[in-house]
Amino acid sequence: MKLVDILSPQLVFPDILATNKEAALHEICVHIAQGRPGLQAEQIFDTLNEREKLGSTGIGEGVAIPHGKLNNIDKLIACFAKSTKGVEFASIDNEPTHLFFILLAPHHSAGLHLKALARISRLLKNQDFRLRLMNAQDPQVLFDIIQAEDAHC
């Protein structure tokens, strides 16, 4: 599975403004829902927030992978968001989170959901890749960086 199969340039947000976990998730959910009939920001937020209650998806090194399952989608949806300032996200290393890959899966797709999470985790282990994402500001440039890294891994 390639990440660019489930991520589009329209779902790349170069600088979210929120600085705490709840506000950041809400801001990202509003972006995801815009222009997507059937998806509501509050529904996405509730799904991601419920998952966060089980334990933070902030995996350290400035990265979080919020994820959840929705009943009203029929394919995986990925979103990338970046916070230049950083978000207090209760990450496992207690450092601010800057890079967010959000994954929304159909309720019935456990296998694909896990493969996508593994793919995202593998890509984000590369420190150079994380730095290139941090240094880019344009949504298309960010998408191109993700696409290039995705092609090499």
C-alpha positions in Angstrom: 0.0 0.0 0.0 1.2 3.5 -0.9 0.3 6.4 1.2 -0.5 8.6 -1.8 -3.2 6.1 -2.7 -5.2 7.5 0.2 -3.8 11.0 0.6 -4.5 13.9 -1.8 -3.0 17.4 -2.0 -6.4 18.8 -0.8 -5.9 16.9 2.5 -2.5 18.5 3.2 -2.6 21.4 5.7 0.7 23.3 6.0 0.2 25.2 9.3 -2.5 24.5 11.8 -2.8 27.2 14.4 -4.0 25.4 17.5 -1.5 24.7 20.3 -3.4 22.1 22.4 -4.5 18.6 21.5 -8.3 19.1 21.5 -8.2 22.3 19.5 -5.6 20.8 17.0 -7.8 17.8 16.4 -10.9 19.9 15.9 -9.1 22.3 13.5 -7.9 19.3 11.4 -11.3 17.7 11.4 -12.9 20.9 10.1 -10.3 20.9 7.2 -11.0 17.3 6.4 -14.8 17.7 6.4 -14.8 20.7 4.1 -16.0 19.8 0.6 -16.7 16.2 1.5 -20.4 15.5 1.6 -21.4 13.0 4.3 -18.4 13.8 6.5 -19.0 16.1 9.4 -16.2 17.6 11.4 -17.8 16.8 14.8 -18.2 13.1 13.8 -14.6 12.9 12.8 -13.5 14.7 15.9 -15.5 12.4 18.2 -14.0 9.4 16.5 -10.4 10.7 16.9 -11.0 12.0 20.4 -12.4 8.6 21.6 -9.2 6.9 20.3 -7.1 9.5 22.1 -8.8 8.6 25.3 -7.3 5.1 25.0 -3.8 6.6 24.8 -2.1 9.3 22.9 -1.3 8.7 19.3 1.6 11.1 19.8 4.4 8.6 19.0 7.3 11.0 19.8 9.9 12.9 17.8 7.3 15.5 16.9 4.9 13.0 15.3 1.3 11.9 15.9 -0.9 9.5 14.0 -4.5 10.1 15.1 -6.7 7.5 13.6 -10.2 6.0 13.9 -13.0 4.2 12.1 -16.1 5.7 10.6 -19.3 4.1 9.4 -20.0 6.5 6.6 -16.9 6.1 4.5 -16.1 3.3 2.0 -12.3 3.8 1.7 -9.3 4.9 3.7 -8.7 8.6 4.0 -5.4 10.1 5.0 -4.6 13.7 5.9 -1.4 15.4 6.7 -1.2 18.5 8.9 1.8 20.4 10.2 2.1 22.8 13.2 5.1 25.0 13.0 4.6 26.2 16.6 4.0 22.7 17.9 1.0 21.2 19.8 1.0 19.9 23.3 -0.3 16.4 22.4 0.6 14.2 25.4 3.2 12.5 23.2 5.1 9.6 24.7 8.3 11.8 24.8 6.4 14.8 26.3 7.7 17.0 23.5 5.5 19.2 21.2 4.0 17.5 18.2 4.5 19.1 14.8 3.7 16.5 12.2 0.2 14.8 12.1 -0.9 12.0 9.8 -4.6 11.4 10.3 -6.0 8.1 9.2 -9.8 7.5 8.8 -10.9 4.0 7.9 -14.2 2.4 7.1 -15.5 0.5 10.1 -15.1 -2.9 8.4 -11.4 -2.5 7.2 -9.1 -3.7 10.0 -6.5 -5.1 7.7 -6.1 -2.0 5.5 -6.2 0.3 8.5 -3.3 -1.6 10.2 -1.3 -1.6 6.9 -1.7 2.1 6.5 -0.7 2.8 10.1 2.4 0.6 9.6 3.2 2.4 6.4 2.9 5.9 8.0 5.1 4.8 10.9 7.8 3.4 8.6 7.9 6.6 6.6 8.1 8.8 9.7 11.1 7.0 11.2 13.3 8.8 8.6 14.6 11.9 10.3 15.5 13.6 7.0 12.0 13.1 5.8 10.6 14.7 9.0 12.9 17.7 8.5 11.9 18.1 4.9 8.3 18.2 6.0 9.1 20.8 8.7 10.9 23.0 6.2 8.2 23.1 3.6 5.2 25.4 3.7 3.2 24.9 0.4 0.6 22.1 0.4 1.7 20.9 -3.0 5.3 20.8 -2.0 4.5 18.9 1.2 2.5 16.4 -0.9 5.3 16.0 -3.3 7.8 15.4 -0.4 5.4 12.7 0.9 4.9 11.2 -2.6 8.7 11.0 -3.2 9.4 9.4 0.2 6.5 7.0 -0.3 7.9 5.9 -3.7 11.3 5.1 -2.1 10.1 3.0 0.9 
